[in-house]
Amino acid sequence: MIKNFKSWIKSALVRAAKTFAQTFLSMVPMGAAFLGEVNWGLTLSAAALAAVLSLATSVAGLPEVKDEETVEKDE
């Protein structure tokens, strides 16, 4: 169980970090192109919100992490 939980935490944090980076990197050129300058506060808060939502979505399950029943059957 603990091993599975550690794997879930690692996978969820990796997904959240990737989501943060994707959101951040997509908002920088949008702000520069449409507004003439980047609103860093808005960009960072939108990326942070995306990361939090990614973590919330991960609670439903991650395909990278086997559930406990599968782990028990494999052993």
CHARMM internal coordinates of N, CA and C (Angstrom, degrees):
IC EDIT
DIST 1 N 1 CA 1.4571
DIST 1 CA 1 C 1.5234
ANGL 1 N 1 CA 1 C 110.91
DIST 1 C 2 N 1.3580
ANGL 1 CA 1 C 2 N 116.72
DIHE 1 N 1 CA 1 C 2 N -48.37
DIST 2 N 2 CA 1.4620
ANGL 1 C 2 N 2 CA 120.10
DIHE 1 CA 1 C 2 N 2 CA -179.12
DIST 2 CA 2 C 1.5249
ANGL 2 N 2 CA 2 C 110.40
DIHE 1 C 2 N 2 CA 2 C -63.57
DIST 2 C 3 N 1.3217
ANGL 2 CA 2 C 3 N 116.57
DIHE 2 N 2 CA 2 C 3 N -42.12
DIST 3 N 3 CA 1.4653
ANGL 2 C 3 N 3 CA 120.12
DIHE 2 CA 2 C 3 N 3 CA 179.12
DIST 3 CA 3 C 1.5192
ANGL 3 N 3 CA 3 C 109.66
DIHE 2 C 3 N 3 CA 3 C -61.11
DIST 3 C 4 N 1.3250
ANGL 3 CA 3 C 4 N 117.27
DIHE 3 N 3 CA 3 C 4 N -42.79
DIST 4 N 4 CA 1.4548
ANGL 3 C 4 N 4 CA 121.61
DIHE 3 CA 3 C 4 N 4 CA 179.29
DIST 4 CA 4 C 1.5318
ANGL 4 N 4 CA 4 C 110.59
DIHE 3 C 4 N 4 CA 4 C -64.80
DIST 4 C 5 N 1.3346
ANGL 4 CA 4 C 5 N 117.02
DIHE 4 N 4 CA 4 C 5 N -39.55
DIST 5 N 5 CA 1.4673
ANGL 4 C 5 N 5 CA 121.09
DIHE 4 CA 4 C 5 N 5 CA 179.57
DIST 5 CA 5 C 1.5235
ANGL 5 N 5 CA 5 C 110.40
DIHE 4 C 5 N 5 CA 5 C -66.22
DIST 5 C 6 N 1.3351
ANGL 5 CA 5 C 6 N 117.29
DIHE 5 N 5 CA 5 C 6 N -42.03
DIST 6 N 6 CA 1.4642
ANGL 5 C 6 N 6 CA 120.39
DIHE 5 CA 5 C 6 N 6 CA 178.18
DIST 6 CA 6 C 1.5256
ANGL 6 N 6 CA 6 C 110.68
DIHE 5 C 6 N 6 CA 6 C -62.13
DIST 6 C 7 N 1.3086
ANGL 6 CA 6 C 7 N 115.91
DIHE 6 N 6 CA 6 C 7 N -39.43
DIST 7 N 7 CA 1.4606
ANGL 6 C 7 N 7 CA 120.52
DIHE 6 CA 6 C 7 N 7 CA 177.99
DIST 7 CA 7 C 1.5278
ANGL 7 N 7 CA 7 C 110.53
DIHE 6 C 7 N 7 CA 7 C -65.03
DIST 7 C 8 N 1.3360
ANGL 7 CA 7 C 8 N 116.20
DIHE 7 N 7 CA 7 C 8 N -40.34
DIST 8 N 8 CA 1.4666
ANGL 7 C 8 N 8 CA 120.65
DIHE 7 CA 7 C 8 N 8 CA 178.89
DIST 8 CA 8 C 1.5180
ANGL 8 N 8 CA 8 C 110.69
DIHE 7 C 8 N 8 CA 8 C -63.97
DIST 8 C 9 N 1.3413
ANGL 8 CA 8 C 9 N 116.48
DIHE 8 N 8 CA 8 C 9 N -46.83
DIST 9 N 9 CA 1.4693
ANGL 8 C 9 N 9 CA 120.63
DIHE 8 CA 8 C 9 N 9 CA -179.91
DIST 9 CA 9 C 1.5287
ANGL 9 N 9 CA 9 C 110.34
DIHE 8 C 9 N 9 CA 9 C -58.58
DIST 9 C 10 N 1.3294
ANGL 9 CA 9 C 10 N 116.33
DIHE 9 N 9 CA 9 C 10 N -46.43
DIST 10 N 10 CA 1.4650
ANGL 9 C 10 N 10 CA 120.29
DIHE 9 CA 9 C 10 N 10 CA -179.18
DIST 10 CA 10 C 1.5232
ANGL 10 N 10 CA 10 C 110.65
DIHE 9 C 10 N 10 CA 10 C -61.43
DIST 10 C 11 N 1.3218
ANGL 10 CA 10 C 11 N 117.45
DIHE 10 N 10 CA 10 C 11 N -47.27
DIST 11 N 11 CA 1.4649
ANGL 10 C 11 N 11 CA 121.59
DIHE 10 CA 10 C 11 N 11 CA -179.50
DIST 11 CA 11 C 1.5249
ANGL 11 N 11 CA 11 C 111.49
DIHE 10 C 11 N 11 CA 11 C -63.99
DIST 11 C 12 N 1.3309
ANGL 11 CA 11 C 12 N 117.31
DIHE 11 N 11 CA 11 C 12 N -42.26
DIST 12 N 12 CA 1.4603
ANGL 11 C 12 N 12 CA 121.29
DIHE 11 CA 11 C 12 N 12 CA -179.55
DIST 12 CA 12 C 1.5268
ANGL 12 N 12 CA 12 C 110.93
DIHE 11 C 12 N 12 CA 12 C -65.02
DIST 12 C 13 N 1.3350
ANGL 12 CA 12 C 13 N 117.41
DIHE 12 N 12 CA 12 C 13 N -41.10
DIST 13 N 13 CA 1.4653
ANGL 12 C 13 N 13 CA 120.43
DIHE 12 CA 12 C 13 N 13 CA 179.60
DIST 13 CA 13 C 1.5291
ANGL 13 N 13 CA 13 C 111.78
DIHE 12 C 13 N 13 CA 13 C -69.21
DIST 13 C 14 N 1.3231
ANGL 13 CA 13 C 14 N 116.81
DIHE 13 N 13 CA 13 C 14 N -36.27
DIST 14 N 14 CA 1.4700
ANGL 13 C 14 N 14 CA 119.85
DIHE 13 CA 13 C 14 N 14 CA 176.74
DIST 14 CA 14 C 1.5240
ANGL 14 N 14 CA 14 C 109.72
DIHE 13 C 14 N 14 CA 14 C -63.98
DIST 14 C 15 N 1.3412
ANGL 14 CA 14 C 15 N 116.36
DIHE 14 N 14 CA 14 C 15 N -44.45
DIST 15 N 15 CA 1.4684
ANGL 14 C 15 N 15 CA 119.66
DIHE 14 CA 14 C 15 N 15 CA 177.75
DIST 15 CA 15 C 1.5151
ANGL 15 N 15 CA 15 C 111.69
DIHE 14 C 15 N 15 CA 15 C -62.00
DIST 15 C 16 N 1.3325
ANGL 15 CA 15 C 16 N 117.10
DIHE 15 N 15 CA 15 C 16 N -42.96
DIST 16 N 16 CA 1.4643
ANGL 15 C 16 N 16 CA 121.13
DIHE 15 CA 15 C 16 N 16 CA -179.60
DIST 16 CA 16 C 1.5297
ANGL 16 N 16 CA 16 C 110.93
DIHE 15 C 16 N 16 CA 16 C -64.07
DIST 16 C 17 N 1.3272
ANGL 16 CA 16 C 17 N 117.05
DIHE 16 N 16 CA 16 C 17 N -40.40
DIST 17 N 17 CA 1.4680
ANGL 16 C 17 N 17 CA 120.69
DIHE 16 CA 16 C 17 N 17 CA 178.65
DIST 17 CA 17 C 1.5237
ANGL 17 N 17 CA 17 C 111.17
DIHE 16 C 17 N 17 CA 17 C -64.89
DIST 17 C 18 N 1.3275
ANGL 17 CA 17 C 18 N 115.89
DIHE 17 N 17 CA 17 C 18 N -41.41
DIST 18 N 18 CA 1.4726
ANGL 17 C 18 N 18 CA 119.63
DIHE 17 CA 17 C 18 N 18 CA 177.75
DIST 18 CA 18 C 1.5196
ANGL 18 N 18 CA 18 C 110.76
DIHE 17 C 18 N 18 CA 18 C -64.95
DIST 18 C 19 N 1.3245
ANGL 18 CA 18 C 19 N 116.68
DIHE 18 N 18 CA 18 C 19 N -40.99
DIST 19 N 19 CA 1.4645
ANGL 18 C 19 N 19 CA 120.77
DIHE 18 CA 18 C 19 N 19 CA 178.92
DIST 19 CA 19 C 1.5254
ANGL 19 N 19 CA 19 C 110.49
DIHE 18 C 19 N 19 CA 19 C -64.00
DIST 19 C 20 N 1.3492
ANGL 19 CA 19 C 20 N 116.62
DIHE 19 N 19 CA 19 C 20 N -42.50
DIST 20 N 20 CA 1.4632
ANGL 19 C 20 N 20 CA 121.12
DIHE 19 CA 19 C 20 N 20 CA 176.65
DIST 20 CA 20 C 1.5248
ANGL 20 N 20 CA 20 C 110.10
DIHE 19 C 20 N 20 CA 20 C -57.17
DIST 20 C 21 N 1.3338
ANGL 20 CA 20 C 21 N 116.21
DIHE 20 N 20 CA 20 C 21 N -50.61
DIST 21 N 21 CA 1.4678
ANGL 20 C 21 N 21 CA 120.67
DIHE 20 CA 20 C 21 N 21 CA -177.68
DIST 21 CA 21 C 1.5225
ANGL 21 N 21 CA 21 C 111.80
DIHE 20 C 21 N 21 CA 21 C -62.54
DIST 21 C 22 N 1.3218
ANGL 21 CA 21 C 22 N 116.99
DIHE 21 N 21 CA 21 C 22 N -43.19
DIST 22 N 22 CA 1.4638
ANGL 21 C 22 N 22 CA 120.39
DIHE 21 CA 21 C 22 N 22 CA 179.97
DIST 22 CA 22 C 1.5168
ANGL 22 N 22 CA 22 C 111.40
DIHE 21 C 22 N 22 CA 22 C -62.52
DIST 22 C 23 N 1.3223
ANGL 22 CA 22 C 23 N 116.39
DIHE 22 N 22 CA 22 C 23 N -44.43
DIST 23 N 23 CA 1.4644
ANGL 22 C 23 N 23 CA 120.26
DIHE 22 CA 22 C 23 N 23 CA -179.70
DIST 23 CA 23 C 1.5236
ANGL 23 N 23 CA 23 C 110.35
DIHE 22 C 23 N 23 CA 23 C -66.20
DIST 23 C 24 N 1.3205
ANGL 23 CA 23 C 24 N 116.30
DIHE 23 N 23 CA 23 C 24 N -46.61
DIST 24 N 24 CA 1.4647
ANGL 23 C 24 N 24 CA 121.03
DIHE 23 CA 23 C 24 N 24 CA -179.97
DIST 24 CA 24 C 1.5266
ANGL 24 N 24 CA 24 C 110.81
DIHE 23 C 24 N 24 CA 24 C -58.58
DIST 24 C 25 N 1.3418
ANGL 24 CA 24 C 25 N 116.16
DIHE 24 N 24 CA 24 C 25 N -50.34
DIST 25 N 25 CA 1.4612
ANGL 24 C 25 N 25 CA 120.32
DIHE 24 CA 24 C 25 N 25 CA -176.61
DIST 25 CA 25 C 1.5220
ANGL 25 N 25 CA 25 C 113.01
DIHE 24 C 25 N 25 CA 25 C -68.43
DIST 25 C 26 N 1.3179
ANGL 25 CA 25 C 26 N 117.55
DIHE 25 N 25 CA 25 C 26 N -24.92
DIST 26 N 26 CA 1.4641
ANGL 25 C 26 N 26 CA 118.87
DIHE 25 CA 25 C 26 N 26 CA 177.59
DIST 26 CA 26 C 1.5274
ANGL 26 N 26 CA 26 C 111.82
DIHE 25 C 26 N 26 CA 26 C -81.34
DIST 26 C 27 N 1.3254
ANGL 26 CA 26 C 27 N 117.89
DIHE 26 N 26 CA 26 C 27 N -26.53
DIST 27 N 27 CA 1.4594
ANGL 26 C 27 N 27 CA 120.45
DIHE 26 CA 26 C 27 N 27 CA -178.50
DIST 27 CA 27 C 1.5254
ANGL 27 N 27 CA 27 C 113.29
DIHE 26 C 27 N 27 CA 27 C -82.17
DIST 27 C 28 N 1.3088
ANGL 27 CA 27 C 28 N 118.17
DIHE 27 N 27 CA 27 C 28 N -26.48
DIST 28 N 28 CA 1.4648
ANGL 27 C 28 N 28 CA 120.45
DIHE 27 CA 27 C 28 N 28 CA -178.69
DIST 28 CA 28 C 1.5313
ANGL 28 N 28 CA 28 C 111.48
DIHE 27 C 28 N 28 CA 28 C -62.04
DIST 28 C 29 N 1.3232
ANGL 28 CA 28 C 29 N 120.02
DIHE 28 N 28 CA 28 C 29 N -53.74
DIST 29 N 29 CA 1.4710
ANGL 28 C 29 N 29 CA 118.19
DIHE 28 CA 28 C 29 N 29 CA 179.19
DIST 29 CA 29 C 1.5284
ANGL 29 N 29 CA 29 C 112.80
DIHE 28 C 29 N 29 CA 29 C -67.21
DIST 29 C 30 N 1.3310
ANGL 29 CA 29 C 30 N 117.60
DIHE 29 N 29 CA 29 C 30 N -29.94
DIST 30 N 30 CA 1.4678
ANGL 29 C 30 N 30 CA 120.16
DIHE 29 CA 29 C 30 N 30 CA 178.11
DIST 30 CA 30 C 1.5301
ANGL 30 N 30 CA 30 C 109.97
DIHE 29 C 30 N 30 CA 30 C -64.03
DIST 30 C 31 N 1.3263
ANGL 30 CA 30 C 31 N 116.21
DIHE 30 N 30 CA 30 C 31 N -45.51
DIST 31 N 31 CA 1.4589
ANGL 30 C 31 N 31 CA 119.76
DIHE 30 CA 30 C 31 N 31 CA 178.95
DIST 31 CA 31 C 1.5216
ANGL 31 N 31 CA 31 C 111.64
DIHE 30 C 31 N 31 CA 31 C -64.61
DIST 31 C 32 N 1.3046
ANGL 31 CA 31 C 32 N 116.41
DIHE 31 N 31 CA 31 C 32 N -41.87
DIST 32 N 32 CA 1.4588
ANGL 31 C 32 N 32 CA 120.44
DIHE 31 CA 31 C 32 N 32 CA -179.29
DIST 32 CA 32 C 1.5246
ANGL 32 N 32 CA 32 C 111.53
DIHE 31 C 32 N 32 CA 32 C -66.87
DIST 32 C 33 N 1.3145
ANGL 32 CA 32 C 33 N 116.83
DIHE 32 N 32 CA 32 C 33 N -39.12
DIST 33 N 33 CA 1.4636
ANGL 32 C 33 N 33 CA 120.12
DIHE 32 CA 32 C 33 N 33 CA -176.61
DIST 33 CA 33 C 1.5297
ANGL 33 N 33 CA 33 C 112.65
DIHE 32 C 33 N 33 CA 33 C -76.23
DIST 33 C 34 N 1.3263
ANGL 33 CA 33 C 34 N 116.98
DIHE 33 N 33 CA 33 C 34 N -42.59
DIST 34 N 34 CA 1.4569
ANGL 33 C 34 N 34 CA 119.59
DIHE 33 CA 33 C 34 N 34 CA -172.75
DIST 34 CA 34 C 1.5233
ANGL 34 N 34 CA 34 C 114.11
DIHE 33 C 34 N 34 CA 34 C -95.26
DIST 34 C 35 N 1.3184
ANGL 34 CA 34 C 35 N 117.75
DIHE 34 N 34 CA 34 C 35 N -28.60
DIST 35 N 35 CA 1.4607
ANGL 34 C 35 N 35 CA 120.16
DIHE 34 CA 34 C 35 N 35 CA -176.99
DIST 35 CA 35 C 1.5256
ANGL 35 N 35 CA 35 C 112.69
DIHE 34 C 35 N 35 CA 35 C -108.30
DIST 35 C 36 N 1.3056
ANGL 35 CA 35 C 36 N 116.80
DIHE 35 N 35 CA 35 C 36 N -10.52
DIST 36 N 36 CA 1.4488
ANGL 35 C 36 N 36 CA 120.55
DIHE 35 CA 35 C 36 N 36 CA -179.47
DIST 36 CA 36 C 1.5179
ANGL 36 N 36 CA 36 C 113.47
DIHE 35 C 36 N 36 CA 36 C 87.09
DIST 36 C 37 N 1.3066
ANGL 36 CA 36 C 37 N 117.13
DIHE 36 N 36 CA 36 C 37 N -20.13
DIST 37 N 37 CA 1.4658
ANGL 36 C 37 N 37 CA 121.09
DIHE 36 CA 36 C 37 N 37 CA 175.29
DIST 37 CA 37 C 1.5239
ANGL 37 N 37 CA 37 C 108.45
DIHE 36 C 37 N 37 CA 37 C -152.75
DIST 37 C 38 N 1.3162
ANGL 37 CA 37 C 38 N 115.54
DIHE 37 N 37 CA 37 C 38 N 158.70
DIST 38 N 38 CA 1.4581
ANGL 37 C 38 N 38 CA 121.00
DIHE 37 CA 37 C 38 N 38 CA -177.11
DIST 38 CA 38 C 1.5263
ANGL 38 N 38 CA 38 C 109.10
DIHE 37 C 38 N 38 CA 38 C -90.11
DIST 38 C 39 N 1.3106
ANGL 38 CA 38 C 39 N 116.88
DIHE 38 N 38 CA 38 C 39 N 128.82
DIST 39 N 39 CA 1.4641
ANGL 38 C 39 N 39 CA 122.15
DIHE 38 CA 38 C 39 N 39 CA 172.96
DIST 39 CA 39 C 1.5287
ANGL 39 N 39 CA 39 C 105.91
DIHE 38 C 39 N 39 CA 39 C -87.27
DIST 39 C 40 N 1.3263
ANGL 39 CA 39 C 40 N 116.85
DIHE 39 N 39 CA 39 C 40 N 97.98
DIST 40 N 40 CA 1.4607
ANGL 39 C 40 N 40 CA 121.68
DIHE 39 CA 39 C 40 N 40 CA -172.99
DIST 40 CA 40 C 1.5198
ANGL 40 N 40 CA 40 C 112.40
DIHE 39 C 40 N 40 CA 40 C -64.89
DIST 40 C 41 N 1.3169
ANGL 40 CA 40 C 41 N 117.21
DIHE 40 N 40 CA 40 C 41 N -36.37
DIST 41 N 41 CA 1.4621
ANGL 40 C 41 N 41 CA 120.21
DIHE 40 CA 40 C 41 N 41 CA 178.53
DIST 41 CA 41 C 1.5147
ANGL 41 N 41 CA 41 C 111.63
DIHE 40 C 41 N 41 CA 41 C -62.73
DIST 41 C 42 N 1.3184
ANGL 41 CA 41 C 42 N 115.73
DIHE 41 N 41 CA 41 C 42 N -46.63
DIST 42 N 42 CA 1.4628
ANGL 41 C 42 N 42 CA 120.58
DIHE 41 CA 41 C 42 N 42 CA 178.40
DIST 42 CA 42 C 1.5194
ANGL 42 N 42 CA 42 C 111.16
DIHE 41 C 42 N 42 CA 42 C -64.98
DIST 42 C 43 N 1.3181
ANGL 42 CA 42 C 43 N 116.62
DIHE 42 N 42 CA 42 C 43 N -41.09
DIST 43 N 43 CA 1.4590
ANGL 42 C 43 N 43 CA 121.28
DIHE 42 CA 42 C 43 N 43 CA -179.76
DIST 43 CA 43 C 1.5257
ANGL 43 N 43 CA 43 C 111.43
DIHE 42 C 43 N 43 CA 43 C -62.99
DIST 43 C 44 N 1.3309
ANGL 43 CA 43 C 44 N 116.39
DIHE 43 N 43 CA 43 C 44 N -46.52
DIST 44 N 44 CA 1.4627
ANGL 43 C 44 N 44 CA 120.03
DIHE 43 CA 43 C 44 N 44 CA 179.81
DIST 44 CA 44 C 1.5264
ANGL 44 N 44 CA 44 C 111.99
DIHE 43 C 44 N 44 CA 44 C -67.65
DIST 44 C 45 N 1.3317
ANGL 44 CA 44 C 45 N 117.04
DIHE 44 N 44 CA 44 C 45 N -39.99
DIST 45 N 45 CA 1.4655
ANGL 44 C 45 N 45 CA 118.37
DIHE 44 CA 44 C 45 N 45 CA -178.98
DIST 45 CA 45 C 1.5287
ANGL 45 N 45 CA 45 C 111.47
DIHE 44 C 45 N 45 CA 45 C -69.71
DIST 45 C 46 N 1.3208
ANGL 45 CA 45 C 46 N 117.88
DIHE 45 N 45 CA 45 C 46 N -36.12
DIST 46 N 46 CA 1.4663
ANGL 45 C 46 N 46 CA 120.23
DIHE 45 CA 45 C 46 N 46 CA 176.95
DIST 46 CA 46 C 1.5268
ANGL 46 N 46 CA 46 C 110.76
DIHE 45 C 46 N 46 CA 46 C -66.06
DIST 46 C 47 N 1.3285
ANGL 46 CA 46 C 47 N 116.93
DIHE 46 N 46 CA 46 C 47 N -40.57
DIST 47 N 47 CA 1.4646
ANGL 46 C 47 N 47 CA 120.68
DIHE 46 CA 46 C 47 N 47 CA 178.92
DIST 47 CA 47 C 1.5287
ANGL 47 N 47 CA 47 C 110.56
DIHE 46 C 47 N 47 CA 47 C -67.22
DIST 47 C 48 N 1.3340
ANGL 47 CA 47 C 48 N 116.66
DIHE 47 N 47 CA 47 C 48 N -39.67
DIST 48 N 48 CA 1.4643
ANGL 47 C 48 N 48 CA 120.11
DIHE 47 CA 47 C 48 N 48 CA 177.98
DIST 48 CA 48 C 1.5254
ANGL 48 N 48 CA 48 C 111.09
DIHE 47 C 48 N 48 CA 48 C -64.86
DIST 48 C 49 N 1.3208
ANGL 48 CA 48 C 49 N 116.89
DIHE 48 N 48 CA 48 C 49 N -42.33
DIST 49 N 49 CA 1.4659
ANGL 48 C 49 N 49 CA 120.57
DIHE 48 CA 48 C 49 N 49 CA 177.47
DIST 49 CA 49 C 1.5267
ANGL 49 N 49 CA 49 C 110.55
DIHE 48 C 49 N 49 CA 49 C -61.89
DIST 49 C 50 N 1.3188
ANGL 49 CA 49 C 50 N 117.43
DIHE 49 N 49 CA 49 C 50 N -41.55
DIST 50 N 50 CA 1.4606
ANGL 49 C 50 N 50 CA 120.77
DIHE 49 CA 49 C 50 N 50 CA 177.88
DIST 50 CA 50 C 1.5300
ANGL 50 N 50 CA 50 C 111.09
DIHE 49 C 50 N 50 CA 50 C -61.39
DIST 50 C 51 N 1.3322
ANGL 50 CA 50 C 51 N 117.08
DIHE 50 N 50 CA 50 C 51 N -39.44
DIST 51 N 51 CA 1.4655
ANGL 50 C 51 N 51 CA 120.88
DIHE 50 CA 50 C 51 N 51 CA 178.70
DIST 51 CA 51 C 1.5249
ANGL 51 N 51 CA 51 C 111.19
DIHE 50 C 51 N 51 CA 51 C -66.14
DIST 51 C 52 N 1.3307
ANGL 51 CA 51 C 52 N 117.33
DIHE 51 N 51 CA 51 C 52 N -41.71
DIST 52 N 52 CA 1.4655
ANGL 51 C 52 N 52 CA 120.95
DIHE 51 CA 51 C 52 N 52 CA 178.21
DIST 52 CA 52 C 1.5277
ANGL 52 N 52 CA 52 C 110.62
DIHE 51 C 52 N 52 CA 52 C -64.16
DIST 52 C 53 N 1.3199
ANGL 52 CA 52 C 53 N 116.55
DIHE 52 N 52 CA 52 C 53 N -41.89
DIST 53 N 53 CA 1.4644
ANGL 52 C 53 N 53 CA 120.07
DIHE 52 CA 52 C 53 N 53 CA 177.74
DIST 53 CA 53 C 1.5254
ANGL 53 N 53 CA 53 C 111.46
DIHE 52 C 53 N 53 CA 53 C -65.73
DIST 53 C 54 N 1.3109
ANGL 53 CA 53 C 54 N 117.27
DIHE 53 N 53 CA 53 C 54 N -33.64
DIST 54 N 54 CA 1.4590
ANGL 53 C 54 N 54 CA 120.63
DIHE 53 CA 53 C 54 N 54 CA 175.63
DIST 54 CA 54 C 1.5222
ANGL 54 N 54 CA 54 C 110.61
DIHE 53 C 54 N 54 CA 54 C -63.29
DIST 54 C 55 N 1.3377
ANGL 54 CA 54 C 55 N 116.70
DIHE 54 N 54 CA 54 C 55 N -43.45
DIST 55 N 55 CA 1.4652
ANGL 54 C 55 N 55 CA 120.29
DIHE 54 CA 54 C 55 N 55 CA 177.14
DIST 55 CA 55 C 1.5218
ANGL 55 N 55 CA 55 C 111.03
DIHE 54 C 55 N 55 CA 55 C -62.97
DIST 55 C 56 N 1.3307
ANGL 55 CA 55 C 56 N 116.60
DIHE 55 N 55 CA 55 C 56 N -41.64
DIST 56 N 56 CA 1.4673
ANGL 55 C 56 N 56 CA 120.14
DIHE 55 CA 55 C 56 N 56 CA 179.15
DIST 56 CA 56 C 1.5275
ANGL 56 N 56 CA 56 C 111.01
DIHE 55 C 56 N 56 CA 56 C -63.32
DIST 56 C 57 N 1.3136
ANGL 56 CA 56 C 57 N 116.90
DIHE 56 N 56 CA 56 C 57 N -38.96
DIST 57 N 57 CA 1.4608
ANGL 56 C 57 N 57 CA 121.05
DIHE 56 CA 56 C 57 N 57 CA 178.23
DIST 57 CA 57 C 1.5221
ANGL 57 N 57 CA 57 C 110.79
DIHE 56 C 57 N 57 CA 57 C -67.56
DIST 57 C 58 N 1.3209
ANGL 57 CA 57 C 58 N 117.06
DIHE 57 N 57 CA 57 C 58 N -33.75
DIST 58 N 58 CA 1.4635
ANGL 57 C 58 N 58 CA 121.51
DIHE 57 CA 57 C 58 N 58 CA -179.25
DIST 58 CA 58 C 1.5216
ANGL 58 N 58 CA 58 C 112.62
DIHE 57 C 58 N 58 CA 58 C -66.43
DIST 58 C 59 N 1.3263
ANGL 58 CA 58 C 59 N 117.58
DIHE 58 N 58 CA 58 C 59 N -21.56
DIST 59 N 59 CA 1.4643
ANGL 58 C 59 N 59 CA 120.75
DIHE 58 CA 58 C 59 N 59 CA 178.68
DIST 59 CA 59 C 1.5307
ANGL 59 N 59 CA 59 C 110.33
DIHE 58 C 59 N 59 CA 59 C -60.64
DIST 59 C 60 N 1.3195
ANGL 59 CA 59 C 60 N 117.11
DIHE 59 N 59 CA 59 C 60 N -32.28
DIST 60 N 60 CA 1.4620
ANGL 59 C 60 N 60 CA 121.42
DIHE 59 CA 59 C 60 N 60 CA 179.10
DIST 60 CA 60 C 1.5291
ANGL 60 N 60 CA 60 C 111.85
DIHE 59 C 60 N 60 CA 60 C -68.24
DIST 60 C 61 N 1.3141
ANGL 60 CA 60 C 61 N 116.81
DIHE 60 N 60 CA 60 C 61 N -18.68
DIST 61 N 61 CA 1.4590
ANGL 60 C 61 N 61 CA 120.37
DIHE 60 CA 60 C 61 N 61 CA 178.06
DIST 61 CA 61 C 1.5084
ANGL 61 N 61 CA 61 C 111.92
DIHE 60 C 61 N 61 CA 61 C 134.65
DIST 61 C 62 N 1.2992
ANGL 61 CA 61 C 62 N 114.50
DIHE 61 N 61 CA 61 C 62 N 150.25
DIST 62 N 62 CA 1.4548
ANGL 61 C 62 N 62 CA 121.39
DIHE 61 CA 61 C 62 N 62 CA 178.12
DIST 62 CA 62 C 1.5217
ANGL 62 N 62 CA 62 C 108.72
DIHE 61 C 62 N 62 CA 62 C -122.70
DIST 62 C 63 N 1.3155
ANGL 62 CA 62 C 63 N 117.93
DIHE 62 N 62 CA 62 C 63 N 130.87
DIST 63 N 63 CA 1.4610
ANGL 62 C 63 N 63 CA 119.23
DIHE 62 CA 62 C 63 N 63 CA 179.47
DIST 63 CA 63 C 1.5265
ANGL 63 N 63 CA 63 C 113.00
DIHE 62 C 63 N 63 CA 63 C -65.73
DIST 63 C 64 N 1.3425
ANGL 63 CA 63 C 64 N 117.14
DIHE 63 N 63 CA 63 C 64 N -21.32
DIST 64 N 64 CA 1.4573
ANGL 63 C 64 N 64 CA 119.82
DIHE 63 CA 63 C 64 N 64 CA -179.89
DIST 64 CA 64 C 1.5234
ANGL 64 N 64 CA 64 C 112.41
DIHE 63 C 64 N 64 CA 64 C -73.00
DIST 64 C 65 N 1.3338
ANGL 64 CA 64 C 65 N 116.99
DIHE 64 N 64 CA 64 C 65 N -20.05
DIST 65 N 65 CA 1.4603
ANGL 64 C 65 N 65 CA 121.70
DIHE 64 CA 64 C 65 N 65 CA -175.09
DIST 65 CA 65 C 1.5157
ANGL 65 N 65 CA 65 C 108.93
DIHE 64 C 65 N 65 CA 65 C -110.71
DIST 65 C 66 N 1.3308
ANGL 65 CA 65 C 66 N 116.02
DIHE 65 N 65 CA 65 C 66 N 123.85
DIST 66 N 66 CA 1.4586
ANGL 65 C 66 N 66 CA 120.39
DIHE 65 CA 65 C 66 N 66 CA 178.21
DIST 66 CA 66 C 1.5217
ANGL 66 N 66 CA 66 C 109.20
DIHE 65 C 66 N 66 CA 66 C -71.37
DIST 66 C 67 N 1.3227
ANGL 66 CA 66 C 67 N 116.67
DIHE 66 N 66 CA 66 C 67 N 144.99
DIST 67 N 67 CA 1.4513
ANGL 66 C 67 N 67 CA 118.96
DIHE 66 CA 66 C 67 N 67 CA 175.86
DIST 67 CA 67 C 1.5283
ANGL 67 N 67 CA 67 C 109.95
DIHE 66 C 67 N 67 CA 67 C -76.79
DIST 67 C 68 N 1.3130
ANGL 67 CA 67 C 68 N 116.82
DIHE 67 N 67 CA 67 C 68 N 167.53
DIST 68 N 68 CA 1.4590
ANGL 67 C 68 N 68 CA 121.15
DIHE 67 CA 67 C 68 N 68 CA -174.19
DIST 68 CA 68 C 1.5328
ANGL 68 N 68 CA 68 C 112.54
DIHE 67 C 68 N 68 CA 68 C -60.27
DIST 68 C 69 N 1.3256
ANGL 68 CA 68 C 69 N 118.12
DIHE 68 N 68 CA 68 C 69 N -39.02
DIST 69 N 69 CA 1.4578
ANGL 68 C 69 N 69 CA 121.04
DIHE 68 CA 68 C 69 N 69 CA -178.53
DIST 69 CA 69 C 1.5208
ANGL 69 N 69 CA 69 C 110.28
DIHE 68 C 69 N 69 CA 69 C -61.14
DIST 69 C 70 N 1.3153
ANGL 69 CA 69 C 70 N 117.12
DIHE 69 N 69 CA 69 C 70 N -42.47
DIST 70 N 70 CA 1.4630
ANGL 69 C 70 N 70 CA 120.79
DIHE 69 CA 69 C 70 N 70 CA -179.64
DIST 70 CA 70 C 1.5198
ANGL 70 N 70 CA 70 C 110.15
DIHE 69 C 70 N 70 CA 70 C -66.27
DIST 70 C 71 N 1.3153
ANGL 70 CA 70 C 71 N 117.46
DIHE 70 N 70 CA 70 C 71 N -41.23
DIST 71 N 71 CA 1.4643
ANGL 70 C 71 N 71 CA 121.20
DIHE 70 CA 70 C 71 N 71 CA -179.31
DIST 71 CA 71 C 1.5203
ANGL 71 N 71 CA 71 C 109.27
DIHE 70 C 71 N 71 CA 71 C -63.92
DIST 71 C 72 N 1.3393
ANGL 71 CA 71 C 72 N 118.22
DIHE 71 N 71 CA 71 C 72 N -43.48
DIST 72 N 72 CA 1.4609
ANGL 71 C 72 N 72 CA 121.38
DIHE 71 CA 71 C 72 N 72 CA -179.53
DIST 72 CA 72 C 1.5279
ANGL 72 N 72 CA 72 C 111.43
DIHE 71 C 72 N 72 CA 72 C -65.33
DIST 72 C 73 N 1.3238
ANGL 72 CA 72 C 73 N 117.99
DIHE 72 N 72 CA 72 C 73 N -38.25
DIST 73 N 73 CA 1.4599
ANGL 72 C 73 N 73 CA 121.15
DIHE 72 CA 72 C 73 N 73 CA -179.42
DIST 73 CA 73 C 1.5267
ANGL 73 N 73 CA 73 C 111.46
DIHE 72 C 73 N 73 CA 73 C -68.39
DIST 73 C 74 N 1.3592
ANGL 73 CA 73 C 74 N 115.89
DIHE 73 N 73 CA 73 C 74 N -34.28
DIST 74 N 74 CA 1.4607
ANGL 73 C 74 N 74 CA 120.69
DIHE 73 CA 73 C 74 N 74 CA -178.55
DIST 74 CA 74 C 1.5241
ANGL 74 N 74 CA 74 C 112.11
DIHE 73 C 74 N 74 CA 74 C -71.78
DIST 74 C 75 N 1.3108
ANGL 74 CA 74 C 75 N 117.76
DIHE 74 N 74 CA 74 C 75 N -26.02
DIST 75 N 75 CA 1.4641
ANGL 74 C 75 N 75 CA 119.96
DIHE 74 CA 74 C 75 N 75 CA -174.89
DIST 75 CA 75 C 1.4939
ANGL 75 N 75 CA 75 C 112.96
DIHE 74 C 75 N 75 CA 75 C -79.62
END
COOR INIT
IC SEED 1 N 1 CA 1 C
IC BUILD
